[in-house]
């Protein structure tokens, strides 16, 4: 009837990307998403830094690099520039695992600025993580699931940390690849990515636990697999041992990592009730607590509930490997002096994106709602973070 | 097809062409259900984003923010509309240059006020209902002309357009779209007898109603084989559509001795008059580094240029599709914007270019990656708009 209708009939049935094979499509879509996300997040950060400045004229004082050197990004990059024990570094720098600063450092030698180097490492790692997430979803959940899982990760409410010079991207590149090979039964390939994850974040330990449970779940204990899996787990542990050895030598205590968590952020192990109550009661001092933190503490509680929910979801699906990975991480987060950065930690619980992609497979409306609900939260995170306000 | 909906056709078996029409048309319930879900969903989401931002961006203060979760939406023109609803166009407590704002939106707020609803709540409610009606007809427009599945897409694209904050805030865009989209929908279905009241609603709400009428006129010309009866109905509809403009002009002639006083107010309040397109462009570019402007406005003027370019592309898109009615509607709106003293609020006006949502739904029909990426990017931009607007910074 109308020209619009005629045009619809003449449309090509498949897009260019749909004609690629699985691996190429995963690389292309992971690359596109990582690239577009960076363009968008950089633009949001830049735009809001101008938009929200009503009291003065001219370009904002904080430029692009300063905007992204916020909170832990500054700690990571200072370690990359000067090392753990230099006076410029945070007194509790040992709390930050060495993988990310180590990856940034060679880029400084070739003359890149720390922020650019950090953003670059995060970008490359995000593409690798996206590739393996795409493959994992596509193989196990069917066509289209890869793109959806990848998108949910890219616009996760705390996705700003996949772009910023933080260690989450590098951790995910290792963690998702390790689980991908583990679930394919290719245990000889698990060790290296597991080591990347372990070297990047302490949460690598929970990943190794999850991988061990995944091995048990597969119930194939042939000699070769047993040897491969065992070797992979040992390999995965090496960065932890190396870091402990380094801390022992440089700071006199191999567990200086734990000490610095306590001294720098007041975090020790407490009971779950005490931890919850400490977080909950932040509202009691509402009139004196910084407005920014007041809501952040409340969001920690929501995120904690979401993390528990994700773990239960994994258990309900009998995905014991994923459940052990996420459950052990949640157990530690929920028994710390107070809830802290849980929304950011949820970003590393990549099985959530797989579960969501599975749930939205037959429900296009759910998929659209997820996109519409997640993207603005991610945008809010970018605004808050680049404005140097506390955002987990 | 319209015959199928007439009462009296009970024996559908004897009328196979009516059956075909019925099968082609999805449940009459679906557009209203989907549009309502989107209207409610986006409101929950953006109210949360706005209030969360008012906490998370406040590091220099302690305690709960001074301005409440809904009051943060009472900014810029919202305040002008609400004040006009409360105090009238002129007199104690009214805003200067209020005559620049067409009357239907503040009138509707005042009528809800008689029921005891506070102005802000009434403004939100009218925007919500206006969005619901507009989006439901957008759904039908896309689904019936482009194909299955495009209705919901078009609705989503419109509801998360980068300046979608103004579909939620007490602004007149929603009410305008509640007139403009059904008017075009019925015009394209050749049911010209229903076009008039909707066109009048749009015309009484925003001056852009004039350009809508122009677009509808061209749409009527495009439908070359109209029967004399339909031709008469089309003409009558356009006359009905003009009535609110004539009514407002008569009112202004009486109280201000100038039927075009709303144009005068544009000049008095915002320094806007007609200039050539080149000087409009250079005036806007001059604002980039104008030291009398805040960083906020300096940046906003840059976005105005981007929005102007996007608007031109939208019009070209309609021309390429030979959608002359849409092209004239959007083209004339843009023409006035680009020949005003400086570019102002163009990103917000693009929100009323509803045909683009239909075009987009068509473009992403076979491209799921494009659909995902566009939806995510557009929603992201909309969220930034919500944050900037509710923080009280200038956002078009």
Interface residues (C-beta under 8 A of the other chain):
Chain A: X1 X2 X3 X4 X5 X7 X8 X11 X12 X13 X14 X15 X17 X29 X32 X33 X36 X40 X44 X47 X48 X50 X51 X52 X53 X54 X55 X56 X57 X58 X59 X60 X144 X147 X148 X151 X154 X155 X286 X287 X288 X289 X290 X291 X292 X294 X295 X296 X364 X365 X368 X369 X371 X372 X373 X375 X376 X377 X378 X379 X380 X383 X384 X387 X388 X389 X390 X391
Chain B: X41 X42 X45 X46 X49 X52 X53 X55 X56 X57 X58 X59 X61 X62 X63 X64 X65 X145 X146 X147 X149 X152 X156 X160 X188 X289 X291 X292 X293 X294 X295 X296 X298 X299 X300 X303 X321 X322 X323 X358 X362 X365 X366 X367 X368 X369 X370 X372 X373 X375 X376 X377 X379 X380 X381 X382 X383 X384 X386 X387 X388 X391 X392 X393 X394 X395
